[in-house]
Amino acid sequence: MSEEDLNKELYQRLDYISDTIRQARRKNRLTQKEVGEKVGISQKGIYCLENGMESKKILLLLKIFKELGISMTLYIKEPEELY
């Protein structure tokens, strides 16, 4: 896979992640501020995640997973499962 194809695929995944966060927040009838308070980040942080502004950090994570052959779905756990 070329670097250009990889970046295109990763940006599509990033868009999906951002859209999923936004849709889930709206479905739960929560504001960005309320979600931020629940997870310990600012309303602006939630806004940035929903609008791809934190894309560099997430894109880097996706690139690392892709490079190492790690499936993200295998490592996504409920927060209570992490402790």
C-alpha positions in Angstrom: 0.0 0.0 0.0 1.4 3.4 -0.9 1.8 6.2 1.6 -0.9 8.1 -0.1 -3.3 5.2 0.0 -2.5 4.6 3.7 -3.1 8.2 4.6 -6.4 8.2 2.7 -7.5 5.0 4.6 -6.4 6.5 8.0 -8.2 9.8 7.4 -11.4 7.8 6.6 -11.0 6.0 9.9 -10.4 9.3 11.6 -13.5 10.8 10.1 -15.5 7.7 11.3 -14.2 8.0 14.8 -15.1 11.8 14.9 -18.5 11.2 13.5 -19.2 8.3 15.9 -18.3 10.4 18.9 -20.6 13.2 17.7 -23.5 10.9 16.9 -23.2 9.1 20.3 -23.1 12.3 22.2 -26.2 13.6 20.4 -28.0 10.3 20.8 -27.4 10.5 24.5 -28.6 14.1 24.5 -25.4 15.5 26.0 -23.6 18.7 25.3 -19.9 18.8 24.5 -19.4 20.4 27.9 -21.2 17.5 29.7 -19.2 14.8 27.9 -16.0 16.7 28.7 -16.8 16.9 32.4 -17.6 13.2 32.5 -14.2 12.2 30.8 -12.0 15.0 32.3 -11.4 17.2 29.3 -12.7 20.6 28.3 -15.7 21.3 26.0 -13.1 22.6 23.5 -11.4 19.2 23.6 -14.6 17.4 22.7 -15.3 19.9 20.0 -11.8 19.3 18.5 -12.2 15.5 18.6 -15.6 15.8 16.9 -14.2 18.0 14.2 -11.0 16.3 13.5 -8.8 19.0 15.1 -7.0 16.5 17.2 -6.3 14.5 14.1 -2.5 14.5 14.4 -2.6 12.6 17.6 -5.2 10.1 16.5 -3.7 9.8 13.1 -0.3 8.9 14.7 -2.0 6.3 16.8 -3.7 4.8 13.8 -0.4 4.8 11.8 1.3 3.0 14.7 -1.4 0.4 14.9 -1.4 -0.1 11.1 2.4 -0.4 10.9 2.5 -3.0 13.7 -0.5 -4.9 12.3 -2.6 -4.2 15.4 -6.4 -4.3 14.9 -7.9 -1.4 16.9 -11.1 -3.4 17.5 -9.1 -5.9 19.5 -7.8 -3.3 21.9 -10.8 -1.1 22.5 -12.2 -1.9 25.9 -14.8 -0.4 28.1 -13.3 2.0 30.6 -14.1 -0.2 33.6 -12.2 -3.1 31.9 -9.0 -1.0 31.9 -8.6 -0.8 35.7 
